[in-house]
Amino acid sequence: MSEFERIGPQPARQLIGQGAAVVDIRDPQSFAAGHIGGAKHLDNNSLPAFVAAADREQPLIVCCYHGNSSQSAAAYFADLGFARVFSLDGGYELWSHQFPDNISRPDPEA
């Protein structure tokens, strides 16, 4: 298995503050309903363009529902040569409980 680190929400928030990128691999409907502020949604269709354009030296945090699927995805990014890859322990579920102020949701007025 490739090298990546598991990271909790608090250190992940600090890394994001220092410029880490966040990718969310949940289904499109879940992502649209709410996601970590600034996160990019990745699926099989958007993955190639993301990989082609990404700064592989920038820290990358991978998020899923609970922190399980993100581990496989983080290993995949590490295999592709991303230098610092993290899997978010507890995933979006834990993040949304700890940092509800940093969740992007659809505007109910729109």
C-alpha positions, -999 to +999 in steps of 0.1 A: +000+000+000+012+035-008+022+060+017-005+083+030-014+095+065-047+093+084-056+127+098-083+139+122-105+169+116-085+193+138-051+188+121-069+187+087-084+221+094-050+234+102-036+220+069-064+235+050-056+268+066-021+264+052-033+257+017-040+220+015-065+209-012-096+189-002-112+163-025-145+147-017-153+113-032-188+109-019-217+106-044-227+138-062-260+142-043-243+140-009-216+165-020-243+189-032-262+186+001-231+197+020-193+195+019-162+209+035-158+245+024-135+247-007-136+209-014-137+196-049-160+167-058-142+139-076-157+110-094-145+088-123-154+115-148-136+144-131-106+125-118-084+126-149-087+164-153-081+169-116-049+147-117-037+164-149-040+199-134-031+192-097+000+205-079+013+172-067+035+190-040+004+206-024-009+186+005-041+167-005-068+157+020-093+130+007-127+129+023-155+104+021-185+096+044-168+081+074-131+078+065-130+043+051-132+047+013-109+077+015-081+055+025-081+036-008-084+068-027-055+084-007-033+054-015-042+058-052-031+095-051+001+085-034+007+060-061+003+087-087+031+107-071+013+132-048+038+141-022+016+145+009-017+127+009-041+124+039-073+104+045-097+123+067-106+100+097-143+102+105-149+117+070-175+143+063-197+129+091-172+138+119-161+170+102-197+183+100-202+177+137-169+193+148-169+222+123-205+230+113-193+265+105-171+252+077-197+234+057-208+246+023-245+239+017-269+250-010-285+284-005-322+277+006-331+310-010-319+300-044 
